[in-house]
Amino acid sequence: MIGYGAVKYCQQCGNNYPDEMNFCVVDNTRLALNSPEAQTLLNDFPTIPASFEYVPRKFTLAEGDFLDLECDARKLRITLKQIIEETFVYEDHSEGKEYGAFIYVHGSISPIYGGQQTIKKRSQEYIVPIKGESLEGERSLFYFIADSQFFEFFRIYVEHINLRTRHVVLDVVFVSYSTPMPLFD
């Protein structure tokens, strides 16, 4: 669902959209008006062919291991360099020591951004603490790019760190959507 003021909806998946959008981002269906008297748009346009790929996964990596991902021809390598105890700055500007995963991300996407509670070491290298309750944005690494014919999003966060075995559970989402025709002007 998108926003409270949505006036269009997708007849296939049921998602709501603002008035300025014309096609569903999930299945590329032409959007219909929400009003009961008008169940279709005034203009009848053909469906735009599109490519959509969604890769949500959880992975367990040991220190020094890496993971190769591919989504819609984009290749990405995530390396767990080390599990490290670090001082993190919290939302209220207080500090605290906790364990984090020293992660290096490289491949055909750039740049990677870190949330407020991650620590950037070098380009594409961050120390990422375990995602706390409702802190996904602050404790994630992410990448996004969008234009009128293309949208791509990548997000990774640390779900769990096992200090005894030196393993980290990572939650990864990689989404890619493209169309040969513009989605908007």
C-alpha positions in Angstrom: 0.0 0.0 0.0 1.3 3.5 -0.8 0.1 6.4 1.3 -3.3 7.4 2.6 -4.2 9.7 -0.2 -4.1 7.0 -2.9 -6.6 7.4 -5.6 -5.6 4.6 -8.0 -5.2 0.9 -7.5 -3.9 -2.2 -9.2 -6.7 -4.6 -10.2 -4.2 -7.5 -10.2 -2.4 -7.2 -6.8 -4.7 -4.7 -5.0 -1.9 -2.1 -4.2 -2.9 1.5 -3.9 -1.0 4.3 -5.7 -1.1 8.1 -5.9 -2.9 9.8 -8.8 0.3 10.7 -10.7 1.3 7.0 -11.2 -0.1 5.0 -14.2 1.3 1.5 -13.8 1.7 -0.9 -10.9 5.4 -1.4 -9.9 4.7 -5.1 -9.0 3.1 -6.4 -12.1 3.1 -3.5 -14.6 -0.7 -3.5 -14.9 -2.4 -0.2 -15.9 -3.9 1.4 -12.7 -7.6 1.9 -12.2 -9.3 4.8 -10.4 -10.5 4.0 -6.8 -13.9 5.8 -7.2 -16.8 3.4 -7.6 -18.2 5.1 -10.7 -14.9 4.8 -12.6 -13.2 1.4 -12.4 -10.8 2.0 -15.4 -8.8 4.9 -16.6 -10.1 7.1 -19.4 -7.3 6.1 -21.8 -6.6 2.5 -22.7 -2.9 1.9 -23.1 -1.2 -1.4 -23.8 0.8 -3.1 -21.1 4.5 -2.1 -21.1 6.8 -5.1 -21.1 9.1 -5.1 -18.1 11.7 -7.1 -16.2 11.3 -7.5 -12.5 13.5 -9.5 -10.1 13.3 -9.7 -6.3 15.9 -11.6 -4.3 15.3 -11.8 -0.5 17.5 -14.2 1.3 19.2 -14.9 4.6 22.8 -16.1 4.6 25.2 -17.3 7.2 28.9 -16.4 6.7 32.0 -17.2 8.7 34.7 -14.6 9.2 36.7 -14.3 6.0 33.9 -15.9 3.8 32.1 -14.2 1.0 28.8 -14.4 -0.8 28.2 -13.8 -4.5 24.8 -12.5 -5.6 23.3 -11.8 -9.0 20.2 -9.9 -9.7 19.1 -8.9 -13.2 22.7 -9.1 -14.6 24.2 -7.1 -11.6 26.9 -9.0 -9.7 27.7 -8.3 -6.1 30.1 -9.8 -3.6 29.6 -9.5 0.1 32.6 -10.3 2.3 32.5 -10.7 6.1 36.0 -9.5 6.9 35.7 -9.8 10.7 33.5 -9.8 13.7 34.6 -6.8 15.8 33.7 -5.0 19.0 33.2 -1.4 18.3 31.8 1.8 19.9 28.6 2.8 18.1 26.8 6.1 18.4 23.1 5.7 19.0 20.1 7.9 18.0 20.2 9.8 21.2 23.9 10.6 20.7 25.0 8.2 23.5 27.6 5.6 22.8 27.9 2.0 23.6 30.2 -1.0 22.8 28.7 -3.9 20.9 29.7 -6.4 18.3 29.3 -5.7 14.7 30.2 -7.3 11.3 33.0 -5.7 9.3 31.5 -6.0 5.8 33.0 -5.2 2.4 30.5 -4.9 -0.5 31.8 -4.7 -4.1 30.6 -5.4 -7.6 28.6 -3.7 -10.3 26.8 -1.4 -7.9 28.1 1.7 -6.3 28.1 3.5 -4.0 26.9 1.6 -0.9 25.5 3.8 1.9 25.4 3.0 5.6 22.6 3.9 8.1 23.3 6.3 10.9 24.5 3.6 13.3 26.9 1.9 10.9 30.6 2.9 10.8 32.2 3.6 7.5 35.8 2.4 7.3 36.6 2.9 3.6 34.7 3.0 0.4 32.3 0.1 0.4 33.5 -1.1 3.9 31.4 -0.7 7.0 31.0 -2.1 10.5 27.4 -3.0 10.9 25.8 -3.7 14.3 23.1 -6.3 14.8 19.7 -4.9 13.7 17.8 -4.0 16.8 14.0 -3.6 17.2 12.8 -1.3 14.5 16.3 -0.1 13.6 16.6 -1.6 10.1 17.3 1.7 8.4 19.9 2.9 11.0 21.7 -0.4 11.0 21.7 -1.4 7.3 23.8 -1.0 4.3 21.9 0.0 1.1 22.1 1.1 -2.5 19.5 2.5 -4.8 19.2 4.0 -8.2 16.1 5.1 -10.2 15.2 6.8 -13.4 12.2 6.8 -15.7 12.9 3.2 -17.0 14.9 1.6 -14.2 14.8 1.0 -10.5 17.2 -1.0 -8.4 17.4 -1.4 -4.6 19.8 -3.4 -2.4 19.7 -3.7 1.4 21.6 -5.8 3.9 21.5 -6.0 7.7 23.1 -8.2 10.4 20.4 -10.4 12.0 22.6 -12.4 14.4 26.3 -12.7 15.4 27.5 -16.0 17.0 30.7 -15.1 18.8 31.5 -18.7 19.7 31.5 -20.0 16.1 32.4 -16.6 14.5 29.4 -16.7 12.2 27.0 -13.9 11.1 23.5 -14.2 9.7 22.8 -11.6 7.1 19.4 -10.6 5.7 19.7 -9.4 2.1 17.2 -7.9 -0.3 18.0 -7.1 -3.9 15.3 -5.7 -6.3 15.7 -4.8 -9.9 13.0 -3.4 -12.2 13.4 -2.2 -15.8 11.2 -1.4 -18.8 12.0 -0.3 -22.3 9.4 2.5 -22.1 9.4 5.4 -19.6 7.3 4.9 -16.4 7.0 8.7 -15.9 8.1 11.9 -17.5 
